[in-house]
Amino acid sequence: MKSDKIVVCGGGGFIGGHLIADLKRQGHTDLRSVDIKPLSEWYQVFPGVENLVLDLQRREACEQALKDARVVYNLAADMGGMGFIENNRALCMLSVLINTHLLMAARPAGVQRYFYASSACVYNADKQRDPNVTALKEADAYPAMPEDGYGWEKLFSERMCRHFREDFGVLTRSARYHNVYGPEGTWEGGREKAPAAICRKVIQAKVSGQHQIEIWGDGQQTRSFMYIDDCLHGTQAILASDILEPINLGSSELVSINQLVDIVEGIAGIKLKRSYNLKAPKGVNGRNSDNTLIKKLLGWEPNVRLRDGLEKTYRWIYDEMQHKKA
């Protein structure tokens, strides 16, 4: 129902801000956005939305956030790119409090649908050692050997959602996000992910006239990247579906980090000298999304080509950098 109260936890973040915008476009009228950051630091703020600054690691804050809620999107987490994840494992693990307390609050609040944003970081590390990786299917999360810290928190929280559904009747759904990118997100400061970081570095090189770029790792590590619009459509389809177990939500278009740099260089119209920082965090050697199940069950697959999405992201980051400089 368009009048049902929808709560987006992590609404001041990248995906959450875009989700609020999309729900408003669809005509939903009772939206609540919750984030720990001061309102001035939210990526997107909208009129007509109830915006709450709360620490969702605290149970009483979760109870306040979910009061009268019918639909909940839990996108809240203390996370960032690989540099942040590898250097802040304890902080990433503490996000388990967010999902735990939100689920505890959802039950007495009578929440009808609860979405949990998991991550491809839950997948077994042994299956991600080769850059020419076989795309990861949902069963590859077990036997468990996820990304240390962040991945363990996500895998545990998936199980928490399952047991609250089975034991208490909270209708939960979960998606394993594979590298979401796009405008209106982090592009500097250490929490940015590879697409934004590379766009920033290429722009800096072009503007400064110093035509060189540092790449973390050897550049051969592979990933897939999903544009934000595809993420929003898939997320809402999964929440509305009858799919009980966590499911992949990502692009199956595998590229190396070197190829990612190639694409951004092409957008910028520049060629840079590359240096490789082999001591920097680089994550697993290869990771890609097997979309067989989601295609079968929902007919979903990404519509936005990587170059098209990167071009939009590049233009936005360029404007942000120019604005900050001015």
BELLINLIN-V702215 format. One record per backbone hydrogen bond with DSSP energy under -0.5 kcal/mol. CO is the residue of the C=O (numbers start at 0). NH is the residue of the N-H. If there is no record, write none. Layout:
# BELLINLIN-V702215
co	nh
CO	NH
CO	NH
This chain:
# BELLINLIN-V702215
co	nh
0	3
1	28
1	29
3	5
4	69
4	70
5	7
5	31
6	8
6	72
7	10
7	33
8	74
9	12
9	15
11	42
12	16
13	17
14	18
15	19
16	20
17	21
18	22
19	23
20	24
21	25
22	27
23	26
28	30
29	5
30	49
31	7
32	51
33	9
33	10
34	53
37	40
38	41
45	48
48	50
49	32
49	51
51	34
51	53
53	55
54	57
57	61
58	62
59	63
60	64
61	65
63	66
65	68
69	111
69	112
70	6
71	73
71	114
72	8
72	74
73	116
76	78
80	83
80	84
81	85
82	86
83	87
84	87
87	91
88	92
89	93
90	94
91	94
92	95
93	96
94	97
94	98
95	99
96	100
97	101
98	102
99	103
100	104
101	105
102	106
103	107
104	108
105	109
105	110
106	109
112	71
113	172
114	73
115	117
115	174
117	176
118	121
119	122
120	146
123	126
124	127
125	128
127	284
127	285
130	132
135	289
136	139
137	140
138	141
139	123
144	124
146	150
146	151
147	149
148	152
149	153
150	154
151	155
152	156
153	157
154	158
155	159
156	160
157	161
158	162
159	163
160	164
161	165
162	166
163	167
163	169
164	168
168	170
169	171
170	113
172	115
173	246
174	117
174	176
175	248
176	119
176	178
177	225
178	225
180	227
192	196
193	197
194	198
195	199
196	200
197	201
198	202
199	203
200	204
201	205
202	206
203	207
204	208
208	210
209	211
210	272
212	274
214	276
218	257
220	256
221	286
222	254
225	180
226	229
226	230
227	231
228	232
229	233
230	234
231	235
232	236
233	237
234	238
235	239
236	240
237	240
241	243
246	175
248	177
250	288
251	253
254	222
255	259
256	260
257	261
258	262
259	263
260	264
261	265
262	266
263	267
264	268
264	269
272	212
274	214
274	276
275	277
276	216
276	279
284	221
287	135
287	289
288	290
290	294
291	295
292	296
293	297
293	298
293	299
294	298
302	304
304	308
305	309
306	310
307	311
308	312
309	313
310	314
311	315
312	316
313	317
314	318
315	319
316	320
317	321
318	322
319	323
320	324
321	325
